[in-house]
Amino acid sequence: MTSFPDPVVLRRGSDDPAAPVVVLLHGRGADEASIIGLVDHLPAGPSYVAVRAPIAEGGGYAWFANRGIGRPVAASLAETMAWFRTWLDAEHPEGSDRSGARPVVLVGFSGGAAFAGGLVLAQPGRFAGAAILHGTLPFDAGVPVTPGRLSGVPVFVAQGDADRVIPRELLDATWAYLTGEAGSVATTWRDAGGHGVSAGAVAALGEWLVGLSG
């Protein structure tokens, strides 16, 4: 088992111990500071926590070793998800399932989207929702991607038609699964942009977060 450092986090938003928790997961090669700025454009009310990925890579960090863009190594993903769950369960033990007193929502961008997808696919009852922003689900990486796996789970998926970073076949498979056989309650956003979260996508994400608490 790989030994990872304790998570480094940045916190914004509500300090109410009953507030919903929105965990922000940055992209590959970035860090927690690169995604915390989203909070300036998201609704007040939740407690926002940006977490640093555990694997150093270049000038930033990664959520898992991969075997190609958007294709996690299954053993690596399993280890980092276990590391993340240890932190989350210690910090928010009261939110151990979707009906818990303090719901936890995942918001991941790019590599963080694949990580968020892995977490919610592995434990669909654990999270109040997951946002997959300009990324792919971790197909063929040891987590179930079966019909009905996310039955009733709210998901938000945003993609850009000009994204040239994540392979198009993975983006298309993610979109098809989350809006179809997954059984999730899907909210979607598409625009003509590339591999970056547009103002429109952020606004739609904010509306989705409000709806989860409404």
VONUGU-369114 format. One record per residue: x, y, z of N, C-alpha, C, O in turn; residue in three letters. Coordinates in steps of 0.02 Angstrom, whole numbers, plus 50000, padded with zeros to 5 digits. Layout:
BEGIN
<<X Y Z> <X Y Z> <X Y Z> <X Y Z> 'ALA'>
...
This chain:
BEGIN
<<50042 49940 50000> <50000 50000 50000> <50044 50062 50000> <50089 50069 50042> 'MET'>
<<50031 50107 49953> <50068 50169 49949> <50052 50215 50008> <49994 50219 50029> 'THR'>
<<50102 50248 50035> <50091 50296 50089> <50084 50365 50059> <50128 50389 50023> 'SER'>
<<50028 50398 50074> <50015 50465 50048> <50017 50516 50106> <50004 50498 50163> 'PHE'>
<<50032 50578 50090> <50031 50630 50142> <49960 50646 50164> <49912 50630 50129> 'PRO'>
<<49953 50677 50222> <49887 50700 50243> <49861 50751 50193> <49900 50789 50164> 'ASP'>
<<49797 50753 50182> <49769 50800 50134> <49783 50873 50153> <49779 50892 50212> 'PRO'>
<<49799 50913 50103> <49803 50986 50111> <49739 51015 50083> <49719 50998 50027> 'VAL'>
<<49706 51057 50122> <49640 51083 50101> <49637 51158 50108> <49671 51188 50150> 'VAL'>
<<49595 51188 50067> <49575 51258 50074> <49500 51260 50086> <49463 51222 50056> 'LEU'>
<<49479 51303 50131> <49409 51306 50150> <49381 51376 50137> <49413 51427 50150> 'ARG'>
<<49320 51377 50110> <49284 51439 50099> <49210 51427 50115> <49189 51370 50123> 'ARG'>
<<49173 51481 50120> <49101 51474 50129> <49081 51466 50201> <49116 51489 50246> 'GLY'>
<<49025 51434 50212> <48994 51430 50277> <49036 51390 50327> <49068 51340 50309> 'SER'>
<<49036 51413 50390> <49067 51374 50443> <49013 51343 50488> <49028 51319 50543> 'ASP'>
<<48951 51344 50465> <48896 51311 50500> <48908 51236 50499> <48914 51207 50445> 'ASP'>
<<48911 51203 50557> <48925 51131 50558> <48871 51089 50526> <48881 51029 50514> 'PRO'>
<<48813 51119 50512> <48760 51082 50478> <48757 51096 50403> <48716 51067 50368> 'ALA'>
<<48799 51141 50379> <48796 51160 50308> <48818 51102 50264> <48861 51063 50283> 'ALA'>
<<48788 51096 50205> <48812 51045 50158> <48885 51058 50140> <48908 51115 50140> 'PRO'>
<<48921 51005 50125> <48992 51009 50108> <49000 50997 50033> <48977 50946 50007> 'VAL'>
<<49033 51043 50000> <49049 51035 49929> <49124 51028 49923> <49161 51074 49939> 'VAL'>
<<49146 50969 49901> <49217 50954 49895> <49239 50967 49824> <49212 50937 49777> 'VAL'>
<<49288 51012 49815> <49313 51031 49749> <49377 50993 49734> <49424 50992 49775> 'LEU'>
<<49379 50960 49676> <49435 50917 49657> <49466 50944 49593> <49435 50944 49540> 'LEU'>
<<49528 50966 49598> <49562 51000 49542> <49584 50952 49487> <49579 50891 49494> 'HIS'>
<<49607 50981 49433> <49631 50941 49377> <49702 50917 49386> <49738 50937 49432> 'GLY'>
<<49723 50872 49341> <49789 50842 49344> <49843 50895 49334> <49839 50937 49289> 'ARG'>
<<49894 50893 49377> <49949 50939 49373> <49936 51007 49404> <49977 51052 49400> 'GLY'>
<<49878 51014 49435> <49860 51077 49469> <49860 51065 49545> <49889 51016 49569> 'ALA'>
<<49827 51109 49582> <49822 51099 49654> <49758 51131 49679> <49717 51157 49640> 'ASP'>
<<49749 51129 49745> <49686 51153 49775> <49675 51228 49762> <49617 51249 49758> 'GLU'>
<<49729 51267 49756> <49721 51338 49745> <49693 51353 49675> <49663 51406 49664> 'ALA'>
<<49702 51306 49629> <49679 51318 49561> <49604 51312 49553> <49576 51334 49503> 'SER'>
<<49571 51281 49601> <49499 51270 49594> <49458 51308 49647> <49397 51316 49638> 'ILE'>
<<49489 51330 49700> <49451 51363 49753> <49418 51428 49729> <49368 51449 49758> 'ILE'>
<<49446 51458 49676> <49417 51519 49649> <49346 51510 49622> <49309 51559 49615> 'GLY'>
<<49327 51448 49607> <49258 51435 49585> <49207 51459 49636> <49152 51479 49618> 'LEU'>
<<49227 51457 49699> <49180 51474 49753> <49154 51546 49745> <49097 51560 49765> 'VAL'>
<<49194 51590 49716> <49172 51660 49707> <49111 51664 49662> <49076 51715 49662> 'ASP'>
<<49098 51612 49623> <49044 51612 49574> <48990 51561 49591> <48945 51550 49550> 'HIS'>
<<48994 51530 49649> <48946 51479 49670> <48904 51505 49728> <48924 51554 49761> 'LEU'>
<<48847 51474 49741> <48802 51501 49791> <48830 51500 49861> <48868 51455 49880> 'PRO'>
<<48810 51550 49900> <48826 51550 49972> <48783 51496 50005> <48730 51477 49980> 'ALA'>
<<48807 51473 50061> <48769 51423 50099> <48809 51361 50114> <48815 51343 50173> 'GLY'>
<<48837 51327 50063> <48878 51268 50077> <48945 51286 50109> <48968 51343 50106> 'PRO'>
<<48976 51236 50138> <49046 51239 50158> <49086 51209 50101> <49077 51151 50083> 'SER'>
<<49131 51248 50072> <49171 51226 50014> <49240 51206 50038> <49272 51242 50077> 'TYR'>
<<49263 51148 50015> <49329 51122 50033> <49364 51100 49970> <49341 51055 49936> 'VAL'>
<<49421 51132 49955> <49462 51111 49898> <49519 51068 49925> <49555 51088 49970> 'ALA'>
<<49526 51008 49897> <49574 50959 49923> <49630 50950 49872> <49618 50947 49812> 'VAL'>
<<49692 50946 49897> <49749 50932 49854> <49755 50858 49841> <49751 50818 49887> 'ARG'>
<<49765 50839 49778> <49776 50769 49761> <49840 50743 49793> <49885 50782 49808> 'ALA'>
<<49846 50677 49804> <49901 50651 49844> <49965 50634 49806> <50016 50621 49838> 'PRO'>
<<49963 50635 49740> <50022 50613 49701> <50055 50674 49668> <50023 50708 49627> 'ILE'>
<<50117 50688 49687> <50153 50744 49656> <50166 50730 49583> <50187 50675 49564> 'ALA'>
<<50153 50780 49541> <50165 50772 49469> <50184 50839 49439> <50143 50886 49439> 'GLU'>
<<50245 50845 49413> <50267 50908 49386> <50265 50962 49439> <50292 50953 49494> 'GLY'>
<<50234 51017 49423> <50226 51071 49471> <50162 51067 49511> <50146 51113 49548> 'GLY'>
<<50125 51012 49503> <50061 51005 49538> <50051 50935 49563> <50098 50902 49585> 'GLY'>
<<49989 50912 49560> <49971 50849 49592> <49920 50812 49549> <49884 50842 49509> 'TYR'>
<<49917 50746 49559> <49871 50704 49521> <49833 50658 49568> <49856 50641 49622> 'ALA'>
<<49774 50638 49546> <49730 50595 49587> <49746 50521 49579> <49726 50481 49621> 'TRP'>
<<49781 50503 49525> <49795 50433 49512> <49848 50429 49457> <49856 50475 49418> 'PHE'>
<<49884 50373 49456> <49927 50358 49398> <49881 50339 49340> <49828 50310 49350> 'ALA'>
<<49902 50356 49280> <49859 50337 49224> <49898 50299 49171> <49959 50299 49169> 'ASN'>
<<49859 50268 49127> <49887 50230 49071> <49869 50263 49005> <49865 50231 48953> 'ARG'>
<<49859 50328 49008> <49836 50368 48952> <49787 50419 48978> <49758 50410 49032> 'GLY'>
<<49778 50473 48942> <49734 50527 48966> <49664 50501 48978> <49632 50472 48933> 'ILE'>
<<49640 50512 49039> <49572 50490 49057> <49565 50417 49073> <49510 50392 49080> 'GLY'>
<<49621 50382 49079> <49619 50310 49090> <49661 50292 49152> <49720 50277 49146> 'ARG'>
<<49629 50293 49211> <49667 50280 49273> <49692 50208 49277> <49661 50162 49250> 'PRO'>
<<49748 50199 49310> <49771 50133 49330> <49727 50110 49388> <49722 50146 49438> 'VAL'>
<<49696 50053 49382> <49646 50032 49431> <49675 50028 49501> <49643 50051 49548> 'ALA'>
<<49734 50000 49509> <49763 49992 49576> <49778 50060 49607> <49768 50070 49667> 'ALA'>
<<49801 50107 49567> <49816 50174 49592> <49752 50209 49613> <49749 50240 49666> 'SER'>
<<49700 50205 49572> <49636 50237 49588> <49607 50208 49653> <49581 50245 49694> 'LEU'>
<<49612 50143 49661> <49586 50111 49723> <49622 50138 49784> <49591 50151 49836> 'ALA'>
<<49688 50147 49779> <49727 50172 49836> <49710 50244 49853> <49701 50262 49912> 'GLU'>
<<49705 50286 49802> <49692 50357 49816> <49619 50367 49839> <49606 50412 49879> 'THR'>
<<49573 50327 49813> <49504 50333 49838> <49500 50312 49911> <49464 50343 49950> 'MET'>
<<49537 50260 49931> <49538 50240 50001> <49567 50295 50045> <49542 50308 50100> 'ALA'>
<<49621 50326 50021> <49652 50383 50057> <49601 50440 50066> <49596 50468 50121> 'TRP'>
<<49565 50456 50013> <49516 50511 50016> <49460 50493 50064> <49439 50535 50104> 'PHE'>
<<49434 50432 50061> <49379 50413 50104> <49399 50413 50178> <49359 50429 50221> 'ARG'>
<<49461 50395 50192> <49485 50398 50262> <49481 50470 50288> <49458 50482 50343> 'THR'>
<<49504 50517 50246> <49499 50587 50266> <49427 50610 50273> <49409 50641 50323> 'TRP'>
<<49385 50594 50224> <49316 50618 50223> <49277 50589 50281> <49238 50624 50314> 'LEU'>
<<49285 50525 50295> <49247 50493 50348> <49268 50519 50417> <49228 50521 50463> 'ASP'>
<<49332 50538 50424> <49355 50567 50487> <49328 50638 50495> <49311 50658 50551> 'ALA'>
<<49325 50675 50440> <49304 50745 50444> <49228 50752 50447> <49203 50797 50481> 'GLU'>
<<49193 50708 50413> <49120 50713 50410> <49087 50646 50423> <49052 50620 50379> 'HIS'>
<<49097 50617 50481> <49068 50551 50495> <48992 50552 50494> <48960 50500 50482> 'PRO'>
<<48962 50610 50506> <48889 50614 50508> <48860 50610 50438> <48799 50600 50431> 'GLU'>
<<48901 50619 50386> <48875 50616 50318> <48893 50551 50284> <48913 50550 50226> 'GLY'>
<<48885 50496 50320> <48908 50432 50295> <48862 50402 50241> <48879 50352 50211> 'SER'>
<<48804 50434 50230> <48762 50412 50174> <48723 50472 50149> <48726 50526 50178> 'ASP'>
<<48687 50462 50094> <48655 50518 50060> <48601 50551 50103> <48585 50609 50092> 'ARG'>
<<48574 50514 50150> <48522 50541 50193> <48550 50570 50258> <48512 50589 50303> 'SER'>
<<48616 50575 50263> <48648 50599 50324> <48632 50672 50338> <48606 50708 50295> 'GLY'>
<<48647 50693 50399> <48630 50761 50420> <48670 50813 50382> <48647 50870 50374> 'ALA'>
<<48728 50795 50358> <48771 50843 50323> <48791 50813 50255> <48841 50778 50251> 'ARG'>
<<48752 50826 50203> <48767 50796 50138> <48832 50819 50110> <48854 50876 50122> 'PRO'>
<<48865 50776 50072> <48929 50791 50040> <48919 50785 49964> <48895 50735 49938> 'VAL'>
<<48939 50838 49929> <48934 50841 49856> <49005 50847 49828> <49046 50884 49854> 'VAL'>
<<49019 50810 49776> <49084 50811 49742> <49080 50853 49679> <49032 50847 49640> 'LEU'>
<<49129 50897 49669> <49135 50936 49608> <49206 50928 49582> <49253 50953 49612> 'VAL'>
<<49213 50893 49526> <49280 50879 49499> <49289 50906 49429> <49243 50902 49388> 'GLY'>
<<49348 50933 49415> <49365 50957 49349> <49419 50912 49318> <49470 50898 49351> 'PHE'>
<<49410 50890 49256> <49460 50853 49218> <49482 50790 49256> <49441 50745 49266> 'SER'>
<<49545 50785 49277> <49565 50727 49317> <49526 50721 49381> <49512 50666 49404> 'GLY'>
<<49508 50778 49410> <49466 50777 49470> <49396 50752 49456> <49363 50724 49500> 'GLY'>
<<49373 50761 49394> <49307 50734 49375> <49309 50658 49373> <49263 50625 49396> 'ALA'>
<<49363 50631 49346> <49370 50558 49345> <49373 50530 49416> <49346 50477 49430> 'ALA'>
<<49408 50567 49460> <49412 50545 49530> <49344 50549 49564> <49324 50503 49599> 'PHE'>
<<49308 50604 49554> <49241 50610 49581> <49196 50555 49555> <49157 50526 49593> 'ALA'>
<<49202 50540 49491> <49163 50486 49462> <49178 50419 49493> <49133 50380 49507> 'GLY'>
<<49243 50406 49505> <49261 50343 49538> <49232 50338 49607> <49208 50285 49627> 'GLY'>
<<49234 50393 49645> <49208 50392 49713> <49134 50379 49715> <49110 50338 49754> 'LEU'>
<<49096 50412 49671> <49023 50404 49674> <49003 50336 49644> <48953 50308 49666> 'VAL'>
<<49040 50311 49596> <49024 50244 49569> <49039 50190 49621> <49003 50141 49625> 'LEU'>
<<49092 50200 49659> <49110 50150 49710> <49061 50150 49768> <49046 50097 49796> 'ALA'>
<<49036 50210 49786> <48990 50216 49843> <48933 50264 49825> <48931 50320 49849> 'GLN'>
<<48886 50242 49783> <48834 50288 49760> <48788 50313 49815> <48757 50366 49807> 'PRO'>
<<48784 50278 49871> <48743 50301 49926> <48777 50350 49973> <48746 50377 50018> 'GLY'>
<<48841 50361 49962> <48881 50403 50007> <48873 50477 49994> <48880 50517 50040> 'ARG'>
<<48859 50495 49931> <48862 50566 49911> <48794 50592 49890> <48753 50557 49860> 'PHE'>
<<48783 50656 49905> <48720 50688 49887> <48718 50709 49814> <48666 50727 49788> 'ALA'>
<<48775 50705 49780> <48778 50722 49710> <48850 50727 49687> <48896 50730 49729> 'GLY'>
<<48861 50727 49622> <48928 50734 49594> <48925 50773 49529> <48881 50761 49487> 'ALA'>
<<48971 50820 49522> <48977 50859 49460> <49040 50838 49423> <49095 50838 49450> 'ALA'>
<<49031 50819 49360> <49085 50795 49317> <49098 50848 49265> <49063 50852 49215> 'ILE'>
<<49148 50890 49277> <49162 50947 49235> <49219 50933 49187> <49277 50926 49208> 'LEU'>
<<49204 50930 49123> <49255 50923 49071> <49302 50864 49086> <49363 50871 49083> 'HIS'>
<<49272 50808 49101> <49311 50748 49116> <49271 50686 49099> <49214 50689 49077> 'GLY'>
<<49304 50630 49109> <49274 50565 49095> <49264 50526 49159> <49300 50537 49209> 'THR'>
<<49217 50482 49159> <49213 50432 49212> <49272 50384 49204> <49299 50376 49149> 'LEU'>
<<49293 50351 49258> <49350 50305 49254> <49328 50236 49229> <49323 50189 49268> 'PRO'>
<<49316 50231 49165> <49297 50167 49136> <49356 50118 49139> <49414 50138 49135> 'PHE'>
<<49340 50054 49147> <49392 50001 49148> <49446 50015 49200> <49505 50004 49188> 'ASP'>
<<49425 50039 49258> <49473 50057 49311> <49453 50028 49378> <49473 50055 49431> 'ALA'>
<<49414 49975 49377> <49400 49940 49439> <49338 49963 49477> <49324 49936 49531> 'GLY'>
<<49301 50012 49451> <49239 50033 49484> <49181 50013 49439> <49188 50011 49378> 'VAL'>
<<49123 49997 49469> <49067 49973 49429> <49038 50028 49385> <49025 50084 49408> 'PRO'>
<<49028 50012 49321> <48994 50058 49275> <48939 50016 49242> <48942 50000 49183> 'VAL'>
<<48890 49999 49283> <48838 49952 49263> <48771 49988 49258> <48763 50042 49287> 'THR'>
<<48723 49960 49223> <48657 49992 49219> <48627 50002 49288> <48627 49957 49330> 'PRO'>
<<48600 50062 49299> <48567 50078 49362> <48614 50090 49421> <48591 50099 49477> 'GLY'>
<<48679 50092 49409> <48726 50099 49464> <48715 50163 49503> <48723 50164 49564> 'ARG'>
<<48697 50217 49469> <48687 50282 49503> <48613 50300 49507> <48595 50359 49502> 'LEU'>
<<48572 50250 49515> <48500 50261 49517> <48481 50313 49569> <48494 50305 49629> 'SER'>
<<48449 50367 49546> <48426 50419 49590> <48478 50469 49613> <48462 50516 49648> 'GLY'>
<<48541 50459 49594> <48595 50504 49617> <48595 50567 49572> <48600 50560 49511> 'VAL'>
<<48591 50627 49601> <48597 50687 49560> <48668 50695 49533> <48717 50691 49570> 'PRO'>
<<48673 50706 49468> <48738 50720 49438> <48732 50781 49392> <48679 50794 49363> 'VAL'>
<<48786 50817 49387> <48791 50873 49341> <48850 50858 49295> <48905 50843 49319> 'PHE'>
<<48839 50861 49230> <48894 50847 49183> <48899 50905 49134> <48850 50925 49103> 'VAL'>
<<48960 50932 49129> <48973 50988 49083> <49029 50968 49035> <49080 50940 49055> 'ALA'>
<<49019 50983 48971> <49070 50968 48921> <49073 51025 48870> <49025 51061 48859> 'GLN'>
<<49131 51030 48838> <49140 51077 48783> <49151 51040 48718> <49190 50992 48716> 'GLY'>
<<49117 51061 48666> <49122 51025 48602> <49192 51029 48572> <49210 50986 48532> 'ASP'>
<<49231 51079 48591> <49299 51087 48564> <49352 51061 48611> <49411 51078 48604> 'ALA'>
<<49333 51021 48661> <49382 50992 48707> <49428 50944 48669> <49405 50895 48640> 'ASP'>
<<49493 50960 48669> <49542 50917 48634> <49590 50884 48684> <49640 50855 48664> 'ARG'>
<<49574 50890 48749> <49617 50860 48800> <49593 50790 48818> <49632 50742 48814> 'VAL'>
<<49531 50784 48837> <49502 50718 48853> <49480 50685 48787> <49446 50717 48748> 'ILE'>
<<49499 50623 48775> <49479 50590 48713> <49403 50593 48703> <49364 50580 48749> 'PRO'>
<<49384 50609 48642> <49313 50618 48628> <49272 50556 48642> <49215 50561 48665> 'ARG'>
<<49300 50497 48631> <49261 50437 48643> <49245 50429 48718> <49193 50401 48736> 'GLU'>
<<49290 50453 48761> <49278 50449 48832> <49226 50500 48854> <49183 50486 48896> 'LEU'>
<<49230 50560 48826> <49180 50611 48841> <49111 50587 48819> <49062 50594 48856> 'LEU'>
<<49107 50559 48759> <49042 50535 48734> <49015 50478 48776> <48956 50475 48790> 'ASP'>
<<49060 50432 48797> <49037 50376 48838> <49013 50400 48906> <48964 50373 48933> 'ALA'>
<<49046 50450 48933> <49026 50478 48998> <48957 50511 48992> <48914 50499 49034> 'THR'>
<<48949 50552 48941> <48885 50585 48931> <48828 50534 48922> <48775 50540 48952> 'TRP'>
<<48840 50484 48880> <48789 50434 48867> <48771 50394 48930> <48712 50381 48942> 'ALA'>
<<48821 50376 48969> <48807 50336 49029> <48769 50378 49080> <48720 50354 49108> 'TYR'>
<<48792 50439 49094> <48762 50478 49147> <48692 50502 49129> <48650 50512 49174> 'LEU'>
<<48678 50510 49066> <48611 50532 49045> <48566 50473 49026> <48509 50482 49006> 'THR'>
<<48593 50412 49032> <48555 50354 49011> <48556 50298 49062> <48522 50302 49114> 'GLY'>
<<48594 50246 49048> <48587 50184 49086> <48611 50188 49158> <48595 50144 49198> 'GLU'>
<<48648 50240 49177> <48668 50247 49248> <48608 50253 49294> <48611 50232 49351> 'ALA'>
<<48553 50282 49268> <48494 50293 49310> <48499 50355 49353> <48456 50367 49395> 'GLY'>
<<48551 50395 49342> <48560 50455 49382> <48509 50509 49362> <48479 50506 49308> 'SER'>
<<48501 50557 49407> <48459 50616 49392> <48507 50668 49363> <48539 50705 49400> 'VAL'>
<<48511 50671 49298> <48564 50709 49264> <48542 50779 49245> <48488 50789 49217> 'ALA'>
<<48585 50827 49260> <48580 50895 49235> <48640 50907 49190> <48697 50891 49210> 'THR'>
<<48630 50933 49131> <48685 50937 49083> <48697 51008 49058> <48652 51051 49059> 'THR'>
<<48759 51019 49036> <48779 51082 49005> <48828 51067 48949> <48879 51033 48960> 'TRP'>
<<48813 51092 48890> <48859 51087 48834> <48869 51156 48805> <48822 51195 48800> 'ARG'>
<<48931 51170 48784> <48943 51232 48747> <48996 51219 48695> <49021 51163 48688> 'ASP'>
<<49014 51271 48658> <49061 51263 48603> <49133 51268 48626> <49179 51264 48584> 'ALA'>
<<49145 51276 48691> <49212 51288 48716> <49256 51227 48718> <49236 51172 48698> 'GLY'>
<<49316 51237 48743> <49365 51184 48748> <49370 51156 48818> <49320 51147 48852> 'GLY'>
<<49432 51142 48839> <49443 51109 48903> <49450 51160 48959> <49504 51171 48986> 'HIS'>
<<49394 51191 48975> <49392 51241 49027> <49320 51255 49045> <49276 51250 49002> 'GLY'>
<<49308 51272 49107> <49239 51283 49131> <49217 51354 49113> <49245 51402 49138> 'VAL'>
<<49168 51359 49070> <49144 51425 49048> <49101 51458 49101> <49079 51425 49149> 'SER'>
<<49089 51522 49092> <49045 51559 49139> <48975 51528 49139> <48944 51524 49192> 'ALA'>
<<48952 51508 49081> <48886 51477 49078> <48883 51412 49116> <48834 51397 49150> 'GLY'>
<<48936 51372 49110> <48938 51308 49147> <48940 51320 49222> <48907 51284 49260> 'ALA'>
<<48978 51371 49244> <48981 51386 49315> <48913 51408 49341> <48893 51389 49396> 'VAL'>
<<48879 51450 49302> <48812 51472 49322> <48764 51413 49328> <48724 51410 49375> 'ALA'>
<<48767 51368 49280> <48724 51309 49282> <48741 51264 49341> <48697 51235 49373> 'ALA'>
<<48806 51258 49355> <48828 51219 49413> <48800 51250 49477> <48776 51214 49521> 'LEU'>
<<48802 51316 49482> <48775 51349 49541> <48701 51336 49549> <48678 51324 49605> 'GLY'>
<<48664 51339 49495> <48592 51325 49498> <48579 51253 49521> <48533 51240 49559> 'GLU'>
<<48620 51207 49496> <48614 51137 49517> <48627 51129 49591> <48590 51093 49625> 'TRP'>
<<48678 51163 49617> <48693 51158 49688> <48635 51186 49730> <48617 51158 49781> 'LEU'>
<<48606 51241 49708> <48548 51270 49743> <48491 51220 49743> <48457 51211 49794> 'VAL'>
<<48481 51187 49687> <48426 51138 49683> <48437 51079 49730> <48388 51051 49755> 'GLY'>
<<48499 51060 49741> <48512 51004 49786> <48491 51020 49858> <48467 50976 49894> 'LEU'>
<<48500 51082 49877> <48484 51102 49946> <48413 51128 49953> <48389 51141 50008> 'SER'>
<<48380 51137 49894> <48314 51167 49896> <48260 51117 49909> <48201 51136 49912> 'GLY'>
